[in-house]
Each structure stands twice: as C-alpha cells, then as structure tokens.
Amino acid sequence: MPRDIRATQNTKIAKARRQAALARPEILQPSAPRVSAAGITSMAVKAEDPETRRLIDEALAKRERR
C-alpha cells in the first residue's frame, strides 16, 4: 500500500530526486559519438564497439541454434 504523502513532501521528494539524478557522474561524461546510418534507417545511430557487436552476434547465434 503506498504511503500517504502531503503535497509539500511530494515537492521535496521530487526536488531530491532531480538533484540526485543531476549528481550522477555519467551525466557529466560525453556520450558516444554518433555516425550516419549504414542501412535503410534514416537516423543517426551510436557507433558500436566491435567487441560488443561480437558478443551480441554470438548470443544471437546461440539462440538460432536452439
């Protein structure tokens, strides 16, 4: 059962959540570079790491064998 929260408490909780989200270190880091799409999609996609792509391909290959 959810807690009964007063409007002032709700505002304080929301402000604290925003501050905690802004304090996360990954927000301060630059995002991965974007490259133009190689396929039929028309929007830019994030550049992929070759090692990550290899792991994904292996996992999909295991699924297809089942």
C-alpha angles and dihedrals in degrees: 000000000000122000119257103244125189120228093252091051091048090054092049092048092050091049091049091050091051092049092048091050092050091049092060110116095220090066089063093053121089115255124243114282117262124230132191116269116267097199138045095298115105101210131078118262131200116267112258128230110236092224092053091048090052092052092049092049091050092051092049091048090053090051093051092052092059 
